[in-house]
Amino acid sequence: MNLKRLGLFFLLCFFIFFVGCARLFNIGTTQPADDIYEKDIVENVPISQPAPEIKTDDAYQQQQIQIERLRAALEKKEMTIQEYRKELEIASLKAQESSKLEASVPVGDMTTQLPPNAKPGECYARVYISPKYKKVTTKVMIEPATEEIKIIPAQFEWEEKKVLINEATTEYKEIPAVYKWVDEKILVKEAHSVWKKGRGNVEKMDNATGEVMCLVHVAPVYKTVKKRIMVSPARIEEIQVPPVYKTVKYKKMITPPQKKVVPLPARYKTITKKVKISEGRFSWQRTMCETNIDRSLVKKIQTSLKKDTYHPGPIDGVLGPQTRRALKSFQRDKGLAIGSITYETLKFMHISVDKKK
């Protein structure tokens, strides 16, 4: 009995894997209307039909639209792959748990696998609870402590000093004689006496006398001439030439260059990483089922999913494939149990359930 049940389970897992691969590669499967993107990516235009002539701006816009469609299709494919990987992981966990339970529980006592303390009228689902993580902040050393050698340059200051350009010397200078011109009286005729005739009747006493002769004193005659006389004779004069100095500026070292060792502390970087604090597991949780769910409740779920931008499709109260995928993504992102519309999910969405149901 156990081998038959285990064989059926593995056959079911293989069928799910095959259907998933077929949907991924579009092999012999029929996709729902919201999964078909090929009609948005490739237009059904015959190869022989020439492309219509469009302007450059229109062609660029068409290319951008086609790129956006291709990107959306690729993101959809990646989401589908992740969902199938998750389903395979859940299936493998179910297989492991079922094999453990069948090995530990005797045949005929399978009721122990059902949820405990269940009440009549309540529905339960064996849902997958994702592993829990927490963010841990740690410091990581990116550079060890080192030393840096700094050279402190020498200190200088400007000073002035006298520099000898020419030494003291002795020069000999010939000074010529000095002359000057002076006036000098030269005696031309010395003083003397001469006889001169008288001047007629004045000197005569009477006409009977003879000629009158007078001895006259003649003064000396001088002549003024210019004469050059020597004031000072020529000589050799000794002259002492003093030394010649020049004031110059120069740099004087106050302190010589020094070498200084500066310790550099280690550099750290704060990083945040996720640490798993609990593994994924299966658990029984109270859920909604066909006996207690209606279209109004599904509409509330769709409205909440759309409000959180999870794209559940039209708000029509139908629990279709697009709504299921949006619900799974919502439960996975919020860390809720995955696989059913649990009361935990409804409470997280702030959706109240009628107790009569």
C-alpha positions in Angstrom: 0.0 0.0 0.0 2.8 2.4 0.9 4.8 1.6 -2.2 1.8 2.2 -4.4 1.0 5.6 -2.7 4.7 6.6 -3.0 4.8 5.6 -6.7 1.7 7.7 -7.3 3.2 10.7 -5.6 6.4 10.5 -7.7 4.3 10.2 -10.8 2.4 13.3 -9.8 5.7 15.2 -9.2 7.0 14.1 -12.6 3.8 15.2 -14.3 4.0 18.7 -12.6 7.6 19.0 -13.7 6.7 18.0 -17.3 3.8 20.4 -17.5 6.0 23.2 -16.1 8.7 22.6 -18.7 6.1 22.4 -21.4 4.6 25.7 -20.4 8.0 27.2 -20.2 9.0 26.2 -23.7 5.4 26.4 -25.2 5.4 22.7 -26.1 1.9 21.2 -26.5 0.3 23.3 -23.8 -2.5 25.8 -23.9 -1.7 28.9 -21.9 -4.3 31.2 -20.4 -5.1 34.4 -22.1 -3.0 36.5 -19.7 0.1 34.4 -20.3 0.1 34.8 -24.1 2.6 37.5 -25.1 3.6 36.2 -28.5 0.8 38.2 -30.2 2.3 41.3 -28.7 5.8 40.5 -29.7 5.5 39.1 -33.2 3.0 40.5 -35.6 1.4 38.0 -38.1 2.7 39.7 -41.2 3.7 37.5 -44.2 7.3 37.4 -45.0 6.7 38.3 -48.6 4.7 41.4 -47.7 6.9 44.5 -47.8 7.0 46.5 -44.6 5.1 49.8 -44.8 7.2 52.9 -45.2 7.1 55.0 -42.0 8.9 58.1 -40.8 12.0 57.9 -38.7 10.2 59.0 -35.5 7.4 56.5 -36.0 10.0 53.7 -36.6 11.8 54.7 -33.4 8.6 54.6 -31.4 7.6 51.3 -32.8 11.0 49.9 -31.9 10.7 51.2 -28.3 7.2 49.6 -28.0 8.5 46.3 -29.3 11.4 46.4 -26.8 9.0 47.1 -23.9 6.8 44.2 -25.0 9.9 41.9 -25.2 11.0 43.0 -21.8 7.6 42.4 -20.3 7.5 39.0 -21.9 11.0 38.2 -20.5 10.0 39.3 -17.0 6.9 37.1 -17.2 8.9 34.1 -18.3 11.3 34.7 -15.4 8.5 34.9 -12.9 7.0 31.7 -14.3 10.4 29.9 -13.9 10.7 31.1 -10.3 7.2 29.9 -9.6 7.9 26.4 -11.0 11.1 26.2 -9.1 9.2 27.0 -5.9 6.6 24.4 -6.7 9.3 21.8 -7.3 10.9 22.7 -4.0 7.5 22.5 -2.2 6.9 19.1 -3.9 10.2 17.7 -2.9 9.6 18.9 0.7 6.2 17.2 0.7 7.8 14.0 -0.6 10.4 14.1 2.1 7.9 14.8 4.9 5.4 12.2 3.6 8.2 9.5 3.4 9.2 10.4 7.0 5.6 10.2 8.2 4.9 7.0 6.5 8.1 5.5 7.9 7.2 6.6 11.4 3.4 6.1 11.5 1.9 2.6 11.4 -0.5 1.6 8.6 -4.1 2.4 9.5 -3.1 5.3 11.8 -2.9 8.0 9.1 -5.3 10.3 11.0 -2.3 11.7 13.0 -1.2 13.5 9.8 -4.3 15.7 9.9 -4.5 19.0 11.7 -5.1 18.6 15.5 -7.9 20.3 17.4 -10.0 20.9 14.3 -13.6 22.0 14.7 -16.5 21.0 12.5 -17.1 23.4 9.6 -13.5 24.6 9.5 -11.2 24.0 6.5 -7.4 23.5 6.8 -4.7 23.4 4.3 -1.2 22.0 4.5 0.7 25.1 3.4 4.4 25.9 2.9 5.9 28.4 5.3 8.9 30.1 3.8 12.2 30.2 5.7 12.6 33.3 7.8 15.5 35.6 7.6 16.8 38.5 9.6 19.2 41.3 8.7 22.5 41.2 10.5 24.8 44.2 10.4 28.5 43.4 10.7 31.7 45.3 10.3 34.2 43.9 7.8 37.8 45.1 7.7 38.6 46.2 4.2 42.1 47.5 5.0 44.4 46.4 7.9 46.2 48.9 10.1 49.3 50.2 8.5 52.0 52.9 9.0 52.6 55.9 6.7 56.0 57.6 6.5 55.7 61.4 6.1 58.7 63.6 5.3 58.5 66.9 7.0 60.4 69.4 4.8 63.1 71.7 6.2 62.1 75.1 7.5 63.9 78.1 6.0 63.9 81.9 6.6 65.3 84.8 4.6 68.3 86.7 5.9 70.5 89.5 4.6 74.3 89.6 4.6 77.1 91.8 3.0 79.2 90.3 0.3 82.6 91.8 -0.6 82.7 92.6 -4.2 85.9 94.7 -4.5 88.7 94.7 -1.9 90.3 97.9 -0.6 93.0 99.2 -3.0 95.6 102.1 -3.2 95.6 104.3 -6.2 98.3 106.8 -7.3 97.1 110.0 -9.0 99.3 112.6 -10.6 98.2 116.1 -9.7 99.6 118.7 -12.2 100.9 122.0 -11.1 98.5 124.8 -10.5 99.1 128.2 -12.1 97.3 131.5 -12.1 97.5 134.8 -14.0 98.4 138.0 -12.0 98.9 141.6 -13.0 102.5 142.9 -12.6 103.9 146.4 -13.1 107.2 146.5 -15.1 109.5 149.6 -14.9 109.9 150.8 -18.4 111.9 154.0 -17.6 113.4 154.9 -14.4 113.0 158.4 -12.9 115.5 161.0 -14.2 116.0 164.7 -14.6 116.1 166.5 -17.9 116.7 170.2 -19.0 113.8 171.8 -20.7 113.5 175.2 -22.2 111.6 177.8 -20.5 108.3 178.9 -21.6 108.9 182.4 -22.9 108.5 185.5 -20.9 107.2 183.9 -17.8 110.6 182.6 -16.8 112.4 185.6 -18.3 113.1 188.6 -16.1 113.5 190.8 -19.0 114.2 190.6 -22.6 117.8 191.2 -22.0 118.4 187.8 -20.5 119.1 184.9 -22.6 117.5 181.6 -23.1 115.8 180.0 -20.0 116.6 176.4 -19.3 114.8 174.4 -16.5 116.0 171.1 -15.0 112.8 169.0 -14.8 112.4 165.8 -12.8 110.8 163.0 -14.9 108.9 160.3 -13.0 109.5 156.6 -13.7 107.3 154.9 -16.4 105.7 151.6 -15.6 103.8 149.1 -17.7 101.2 146.6 -16.5 101.6 143.0 -17.9 99.9 139.7 -17.1 102.2 137.1 -15.6 101.5 133.4 -15.1 102.7 132.2 -11.7 102.7 128.7 -10.2 100.4 128.3 -7.2 101.3 124.7 -6.4 103.8 122.5 -8.1 102.9 119.1 -9.7 102.9 116.2 -7.3 101.8 112.4 -7.0 98.9 111.9 -4.6 98.2 108.5 -3.0 94.4 107.7 -2.8 93.0 104.9 -0.6 90.0 103.2 -2.4 87.6 101.6 0.2 86.2 98.0 -0.3 82.9 97.6 -2.1 80.1 95.5 -0.5 76.7 94.3 -1.7 73.8 93.3 0.4 72.2 90.0 -0.7 69.3 87.8 0.6 69.7 84.1 1.2 67.7 81.2 2.8 68.9 80.0 6.1 67.8 76.6 7.3 66.1 76.7 10.7 65.1 73.1 11.1 66.4 70.2 8.9 64.0 67.8 7.2 62.5 65.1 9.4 61.0 61.7 8.9 57.8 61.0 10.8 56.0 57.6 11.1 52.2 58.0 11.3 50.1 55.0 12.3 47.0 54.5 10.1 44.1 52.7 11.8 42.3 49.8 10.1 39.4 50.7 7.8 36.1 48.9 8.3 32.9 48.8 6.2 29.5 48.1 7.6 27.6 45.5 5.6 24.1 44.1 6.0 23.3 40.5 5.1 20.4 38.1 5.5 20.8 35.3 7.9 18.4 32.4 7.9 16.8 31.9 11.3 14.4 29.1 10.4 14.0 26.6 7.6 11.0 26.3 5.3 8.4 23.9 6.5 4.9 22.7 6.0 2.1 23.4 8.5 -1.6 23.1 8.8 -3.4 26.4 8.8 -7.0 27.3 8.7 -8.0 28.3 5.2 -10.9 29.3 3.0 -12.4 26.6 0.8 -15.4 26.0 -1.4 -17.7 25.7 1.6 -16.9 29.2 3.0 -15.7 31.4 0.1 -17.7 33.5 -2.3 -17.2 36.0 -5.1 -17.4 39.0 -2.8 -14.5 37.7 -0.7 -12.4 37.1 -3.9 -13.2 40.6 -5.1 -11.8 41.9 -1.8 -8.7 39.9 -2.2 -8.3 41.1 -5.8 -8.8 44.7 -4.7 -6.1 44.4 -2.0 -3.7 42.8 -4.4 -4.2 45.5 -7.0 -3.7 48.2 -4.3 -0.3 46.6 -3.6 0.5 46.5 -7.4 0.4 42.7 -7.7 -1.8 42.7 -10.9 -4.5 40.1 -10.1 -6.3 40.7 -13.3 -9.9 42.0 -13.6 -11.8 42.5 -10.3 -14.5 39.9 -11.2 -14.6 37.7 -8.1 -13.2 34.7 -10.0 -10.1 33.0 -8.5 -8.4 32.6 -11.9 -4.7 31.8 -12.7 -3.6 35.4 -12.7 -5.2 36.0 -9.3 -3.5 32.9 -7.9 -0.1 33.9 -9.2 -0.5 37.4 -7.7 -1.6 35.9 -4.4 1.4 33.6 -4.3 3.8 36.5 -5.1 2.1 38.5 -2.3 2.4 35.7 0.2 6.1 35.1 -0.7 7.0 38.8 -0.5 5.3 39.2 2.9 6.6 36.0 4.4 3.2 34.4 4.7 2.3 30.8 4.2 2.1 29.9 0.5 -0.4 27.6 -1.2 -3.9 28.6 0.0 -6.1 31.5 1.0 -5.3 31.2 4.7 -6.9 33.2 7.5 -3.3 34.5 8.1 -3.3 36.1 4.6 -6.8 37.6 5.0 -5.8 39.1 8.4 -2.6 40.6 6.8 -4.8 42.1 4.1 -7.2 43.5 6.8 -10.1 41.5 5.2 -12.7 40.3 7.8 -14.5 37.0 7.3 -18.1 36.4 8.3 -18.1 34.0 11.3 -21.2 32.3 10.1 -19.2 30.9 7.2 
